[in-house]
Amino acid sequence: MYRSKLGRLAIPALFFLAACATPYSPTPYWTIRETAFKSLTPGTTTKAEARKLIGAPLTETHFGRLNEDVWEYRYLEGTTIVMLAHVHFDHNGTYTYSFHMLDPAFRGGRGK
């Protein structure tokens, strides 16, 4: 009995650990500039094109009720101002708009 309980717990644990080991490498923020977002065209740019133009996002979030995906990027404006960009895609995976703001995790380019 003990052995079967252990087996039932070990298999899900292995799947969980394997998922954690999957490498994900967002594009470093210091390599992304504000100009990369200017080449996105609402209604025509696809997710694949956005990934090629800007790079891999920091996070990808799906909002079911809005039926849209939002990718978050951290980037540099100028040489020291760290910004956040939220890039929105519709249900077809087409770029709709982006929202840019100062990154609250950085102050004056020095971090917290």
N, C-alpha and C positions, 0 to 999 in steps of 0.2 A: 504494500500500500504506500509506504513512504517513497519508494522508487517511482511509482506512477505519478505521485504529486510533484515530485521533483522534475520529472520529465515534462509535465504540463506547464510548469513554471519556467523551465529552461528555454523552451522553444520561443515563447513570446519575448523573453529577455534577449535572446539572440537577435530577433528581428529588430527590436528597439535599438540595440547597440549597433547593428549594421546600418540603420538609418542615421544614427548619430555620426557614423564614420564617413558618410558621404561628403566628399569635398565640395564646398561651395565657396567661390571666391568672387565677391563683388569687385567691381572696378575701383581701384583706390581713388579716393576723393581728390587728391592733389593732381590727378591726371585729367580730371574732367573740368572743362571751362564753361562759362555761361553761354558761349557761342554755340556749343553743341546742341542746345535746346532750340536755338533759333531755326535750325534746319528741319524741325518737326512741323508738318503741315496738317492741320485739323481736317479730318475726313478722308485723308489719303495715306498717311504714314501708318504702317503696320507695326506690330510688336517686334517682328524680326528686324525690320528696318531701324526701329528705335534702338534695339539692342546693338545693332551694327554701328549706328551713329554715336551713341552715348556710351554704351558698355553695359555690363551686367549690373542690375540695380542692387541697392543695399537690401531692400525688402520688396516682396511682391504680395499684395493683399487683394483678395476677392471680396467684394461687397455684394452679397446675394440680393438684397432688397433693391439696390440700385442697379443691379445687373452690370457692374463695371469692375474693372481691375485697376488698381493703383500701384504704380511702382515708385519707390522712394529712392532718390539719389542725394548724396552729399557731394558738394562740389565747391570749388574756389571761385570767388568773384574778386578780380584783381589778384593780389598776391597774398593777402592775409585774411580776408573775410570768408568764413565758412558758411555756406548756404545749404538749405534743404530744398529739393524740388520734388513735388508730387505730380507724377505724370499719369493722366487718366486715359483709359481705353474703354470703348464701348463693348457691348456683348459680341461684336464681330471681331474684336481685337484691333480696332482702328483707333488711332490717337484722336482725342477730343479736345483736351486742354491740359495745361499744367499750372501749378501754383507754386510760387517761390517765396521763401521766407528765410530770415536769419536762423541759423541752427542754434537752438537754445542750449545745446551741449557745449558750445564753444563761445568764449568771450574774448574778443580781441585777438583771435588766432592762438590763444594760449591754452585752450581747454578749460575745464572747470576751475 
